[in-house]
């Protein structure tokens, strides 16, 4: 099974992509700007977990990359 990290997974194409990947039996991790939107996306997609960062903030991006790497991604 592959694992996908879907950015922009809280709405639009990212959310639909996450839903379809989960439905296809793939491992899915989500990226969201906030915990609130990430929690809603997790519930709505059945993804395994979510990571949070504002992609306009490089410090947050670096921290998110470290978290994903530590989680085995």
C-alpha positions in Angstrom: 0.0 0.0 0.0 1.3 3.4 -0.9 1.0 6.4 1.4 0.1 9.8 0.2 0.5 13.2 1.8 -2.3 15.4 0.3 -1.8 19.1 0.7 -4.8 21.4 0.5 -6.9 18.5 1.8 -9.5 20.5 3.6 -11.5 21.6 0.6 -11.8 21.4 -3.2 -9.6 19.1 -5.2 -7.4 18.2 -2.3 -10.3 17.0 -0.2 -11.7 15.0 -3.1 -8.3 13.5 -3.9 -8.0 12.4 -0.3 -11.4 10.8 -0.3 -10.7 8.9 -3.5 -7.3 7.7 -2.3 -8.8 6.4 1.0 -11.7 4.7 -1.0 -9.1 3.0 -3.1 -7.4 1.6 0.0 -4.4 3.8 0.0 -2.8 5.3 3.1 -3.5 9.0 3.3 -2.1 11.7 5.5 -3.5 15.2 5.2 -2.0 18.6 5.3 -4.1 21.5 6.8 -3.4 25.1 7.9 -5.3 24.6 11.1 -6.2 21.8 13.5 -9.9 22.6 13.2 -10.0 22.3 9.5 -7.7 19.2 9.6 -9.9 17.5 12.1 -13.0 18.0 9.9 -11.1 16.7 6.9 -9.9 13.6 8.8 -13.4 12.9 9.8 -14.8 13.5 6.3 -12.2 11.4 4.5 -11.1 8.6 6.8 -7.5 9.5 6.4 -4.9 8.2 8.9 -3.7 11.5 10.3 -3.2 15.2 9.6 -0.2 17.6 9.8 -0.6 21.3 10.2 1.4 24.2 8.7 0.7 27.5 7.0 2.7 27.0 3.8 3.4 30.7 3.6 5.5 30.4 6.8 8.8 28.6 6.2 9.3 27.9 9.9 6.0 26.1 10.0 6.8 24.2 6.8 10.2 23.0 8.2 8.5 21.9 11.4 5.8 20.0 9.4 8.5 18.3 7.3 10.2 17.2 10.4 6.9 15.8 11.8 6.1 13.9 8.6 9.7 12.4 8.5 9.4 11.4 12.2 6.1 9.7 11.5 7.7 7.6 8.8 6.7 9.6 5.8 
